Amino acid sequence: MKYSQKLIGLFFIIFLVKYSYSQTPRVYKAPEYEEEWSKPTNHPDRIIINPGVDPSTTMSITWRTSIDIKEGFAEIAKATAAPKFWRTANTIDAKTETLNAENVEKAGVIANYHSVTFTKLEPGTLYGYRVGDGKHWSEWIQFKTAASTPEKFSFLYVGDAQNYILELWSRLIREGYRMAPEASFIIHAGDLINNAHNDEQWHEWFQAGGWIHSMLPSLSVPGNHEYGAIEEGGDKTLSVQWKPQFTLPNNGPEGLEETAYYIDYQGARIIGLNSLDWRKWETQAEWLEKVLKNNPNQWTVVSYHYPLFSASEGRDNKRWREHLKPLFDKYGVDLALQGHDHSYARGRVAPAEYNLVSGLNKRDQTGTVYVVSVSGGKMYSLKSNGWDDYEAERDRAAENTQLFQIVSVDGDELTFESYTATGDLYDAFSLTKNANGPNTFKEMKDGAISERYHHNTISYEDTLPLDVQREVLSKYSGYTVDRVNASEDSGEIYYGVRLRKGDTTIKLRVDEKGNVLEEEK
């Protein structure tokens, strides 16, 4: 029996060695789209709904058509179960603007965008709407206005979609909606796409969300990938599609219109910030202080792209942190929702009243809770020392995992839950708002799955077969393999390899036998 077990073990070891040396990697085949796939037509597409400044009485709709459609209309009526509820509809003229980005690199499109802001709506009411030009119409779509007083609600929050948008972000956003069909809105914390002006990527984003974009109001803030040069060598500017395709609240500081703003939703102030335009950080900070100081709501949630406490290795947004954290501490921001780092981290800072708390477990008291999350398919590695470099404590983290979050507000309680793209609970906590003193924090991650890292999940990076690796490293003494990208061309496998020795890197293109075909130092 023991001999048989040893023999089986030996065969297994031989198999692993042979597999490691000769394994042909599974090369990912990215989808290709026909040039006309993302072009506008006479039929409304990219329909999206955004809350107004007062979401209990206003809601904005934006959609796209070809330039052949010179005007647009929106029809709206209170929704009832009767199929001809449209008999009570009102027709509203749309504002139409032409986006001519034919000469913008990677945009190459000219389209008309149409927008309508519905006003004087009734709070807490279900409406149906459709958009079109009088001949080409969308389907009837429903949304519900906010209540005019504090009531229980929930919303979704996602980090960077950015890469593999239609391929992989689609499953994430759809699972999020499936898990939270009653969500009142969704926050996108920047980097919705990878290349600011790339119209095909924007089309991927709209296709991935589909009708969710037209039913679930969106609050988006720009990330660094929403800024890019219009022409080679030029300054980076906001995506040419951003303002035409979104109709976001226009109550932010001058120069940051529709990239910094706030809404009040049933007892919570939701604030979006622009962390990219550093030239206006001072102006934005002054505006933010007024918005925080004159806040009648019980809860305050702020979303922006660059994290105050970076989750991933080699990153630190010190100047941005110096602008925001004093204000967050001073005015008691409850929750900060961030992106950028392509990993997950959740932690908190001590409350401003920390030294005054007595008769209570200080561990149960908290200042602002900070979250970094990622929803798309691009992944980074976490900082090896967590948040030890900051005046903050990291409580939960993840690598190589697509996530969405559900935040629920019910009177004095705020509950936060993070779920994987497959619907598993990954993280959870709650905050209790106290009449005096800081929030009470309750850890709820005990019911979640185990922490996920690169070492215990399916490999994110491609791997180099050992025989190829040995051949390559024999030519570059002292170097190690830092990154590998496998590709296929005419049935042959090739590897893009980045070698590293200290601060020196070399990029190679090698074949399946380890022959170096290209070298870049």
C-alpha angles and dihedrals in degrees: 000000000000089000091053092050091050091049092050090048091051093051090049092053091048089050093051093048093048091045092051093048101044106024114135106215123235101247116212114237108210116211119257121214128208114246092247094050095091098035120114123250135190090275119085114258138165090042110182134174124214128183119248124231087272105035091188091068108015137054130168129215126195130184141166136233139162117279088256087079103077100178139026140202138194125207121202135182138160106272119241133167090257109101092223095055084128090081087085094048128128122216118222127191115239128225107243125202130173120230109202106188098146091122096042111105112255092001101077094162141117117197144153118241120201126196138182130184113206110214136183091035120160117253119251093013132136114230135185123212141173133189134211146110099276093275108039108053137177122229119273109273128194133219135164126225121230121262116257092232133047111288136156114282142152137209140190125240127193135178127215116343090175105127134046085009103167092028099052113000089062093069091048098051092044093050089049091054091045091053095044108029091154094055112135097213143340130240119214109197097205139282094075087164137014104239114041100223099029104126094192090058091049088052089052089053093051093044093048092055094036114170091355087079091057096047106034112060113237130217108190131179123193124254129199090272090060086066122072142142116272090210131021112281093012128125118275113258135182115281109281088227097052102085098033093051100039127054100197127170110290100211100103130109120295112277094023098072114162091002097073120033144118141225133194113228122184097312099334131094110216113198128190120198136194108229094175107066097072092175088070099041093106092050091046092049091053090049091046093053090056091048091050095042095050096046117133094181127103095225132045124197123179126192129191138142111247110066120234088217110035118227100195132068119272098017134113128156097197100159092047089050091050090055097048113027097067089054093046090051095044096050099032103244105196104202135016117198115198144168139183102093101080093224137074129260132160126183145128148226130235113268120255088246092052095119092047097055111109134169090023135090102261089208088068093056123080146181122207115343111220124205131186117189142168128209104175132071102267114099136191134186123261124247106271093225097043112217095331089122091060138060088253140087123231111215104175136017144173142187131199094015132121110221143180127190135218117204118192126192121196116165109289093359130082117185124194124196129177120200134188122238087262093055101257118144107245105170139003141172139154136220125209118204111225125204089230128022133009128328119280111240123211121189112220103168093107089092092052131096121265119284114276124220137164091265096057101038135066107291115269094195123064114247130226115231109247095242091053091045092051091050093049096046091049086068095046110047116203095015127117130205108261103173138001131198118185121205138174128224123177091340094309124115119228131181129217103208129189114200123196135198110172107307093341120099133184125193118212140181111209136174130231091277095053096255111152109234099172135015130194121183 
